[in-house]
Amino acid sequence: MEVRALGLEGVLEITPDRHGDSRGFFSETYNKSRWEKAGLQFEFVQDNYSYSADRGVLRGLHYQIPPRAQDKLVRVCRGSILDLAVDIRRSSATFGHWISLVVSAGAWNQVLVPKGFAHGFLTLEDDTEVVYKVTDYYSPQHDRAIRFDDPDINIAWPADITDFILSDKDREAPFLAEAETF
């Protein structure tokens, strides 16, 4: 397993080992003891699965506020995404800063998004499947979102945002300045 810091505190790219032969491959996408040896101690309690039929589906920027905040481990089983994490910790020197990473089935990489960050992704291919583990259960009362096109965050999207396929929740989310954050 390879672990690489991405430039915002706690946001990591994790690439599990893959063992292949003529039949295909095998990989442990999560192994608690190996994670602990690498200094990563998380207790995942729920797995989520997202399917997007079309390229250009944007999901996010989502998070849960305390006491139900979630760490997320995101991977792609089919297709690819541009994964984003935005620092929403008001006391942080990097508040409002974002980082992105292409996560794909081909690269077999994952991204760890810790509590205190809003998370979202844009599908880069049709028929994209995303699986992610979280450290707390979904709680509608603590669920929040931030606008994907907030000019104060100024995300450099790889496509025209008017072409994105969004939910009403994401289209109508508040800007960071008005959002309930950490």
N, C-alpha and C positions, 0 to 999 in steps of 0.2 A: 504494500500500500504506500502510495506517495502522497504527502501532504504539502500543500503550497499556500502560503499567505497571499491574499489578493490585494492588500493595500489599505483596507479598512479593518480596524481591530476586530478580530474574531471571525471574519469572513474568509473561508478557506476553500480551495479546490482540493478534492480528495479523489485520487484515482486508484481504485482497487486493482489488485493483481488479477490477471486473466490467464488461464491455462488452457491452451487449445491444442487440438489435433485435427485429423481429417474429418471427425464427426462434428466439430464445432468448438465450443469452449465451455469452461466452468469458471465461475467467479463468486467469491464471497463479497457481496456488496456492503455488508456490515458484519463485523465481528467484534463484540463488546470487549473481549480481552485484548485484541490488537489495538483497538481504539484507546483503551486505557493505557497501554504501553506507550502510545504516542502522545499521552497527556490529554486525551479527549475523553471527558467523562460526561456522558449524556444518558438520560433514561428516556428512551423513546416509548411512547404509549399508544400511538395511533399511526397507521399507514393510510395515505390518501392516494388516489389514482385519478388522473385527469386525461381525458382524450379530447383532442381538437382535430376536427375533420379538415380544417383549412389552414393554409399558411396565412399568417397575419392576425391570428387570434391573440389578443392581449388579455392576460389575466393578472390583475393587480393594479395598484400596489397595495397589498394586504398585510395586516398584522393583527395581533390581539394584544390588548392592554393588560397590565398587571391587575389582578394576580393570576391571570390565565395566559400570560405571554408564552410564546412558543419559539423554541429553536427548531430549525427545519433542515433536513438533509434531503436534497433534491437530486434526482437522477432521471435520465431519459431512457426509456426502453425501446422506443422507435421514433425516428426523426431527429429533430434538433430544435433548440430554443436559444434565445438570447435571454439569459437569466440576469435579474437585477436585484441589488440590495441597496437600500437608501437608509443612511443613518438618521434615526428619528429620536435620538437621545439628546434632549435640549442642552444638557450639561457637557456634551462632547465637543471637542475641538473640531470634529468633522461632521457636526450636525448639518443635515441637508446635503451632504456629499453622497455620491452614488458610485457603484462599481458594477461592471457587467462582465459576463463570461459566456461564451458559447458552450453549452452543455449538449452533448449528443450521444446517441447510441454508438456511433462509430468511434468516438474518442473514449467512450466508457468512463467519462469523468463525472464527478458529482460536485455539488456546491453545498457548503454548510453555511446557513444564514442564522446567526444567533439572535436571541431576544434583543430588542432595541433597534431592530431594522425592519423597515417595510420591505416586502418581497413581491416580485412580479416576474412574469416572463412573457415573451413574444414568440409564437411559433414561427420557425423559419422554413418549415416543410409541411405539406399536407400529411394527414394521418399521423400526428405526433402524439405519443403517449408518455406521460410524466408520472413518476411515482415519487412521493416524498413522505418521509417519516417526520413526526412532530413529537415534542416533549410534553405537550399538554393537549387535552381534548378540545375539540371545537366548542366554543361557547358563543352563541349568538349575541349575548349581552356584552361581550368584550371584543367582538369583531369590529374592526375599523378598516378604512381604506383612505388612500391619498390619491389625488389626481395624477395620472400618468404624464400629463402635459403641463405640469406646474412650471411656470417660467423661472421660479426661484430655484428649483432643482435643476432644470435645464438638461434633461437627459438627451443624449445624442442618439436618437433612434435611427436604425439603418434603413428605414423606409418612411414614406409619407404617412403621417399619423392619421390623415383623413381616410386612409384605406384600412385602418385597423378594425377588427371585429371585436366589439366590446359588449359587456353586459351593461344594463342600465345603472347598476350599482357602481361600476367603475367609471362610467361616463359622468355620473353625477357626484362623485366623491369630492370632498372638500380639498382645498389647497393646503399645503403643509402648514402655512401660517395660522390657519383656522382649525387644524386637526388636533384631536386629543392624542398626545404623544407621551413619551416616557419622560 
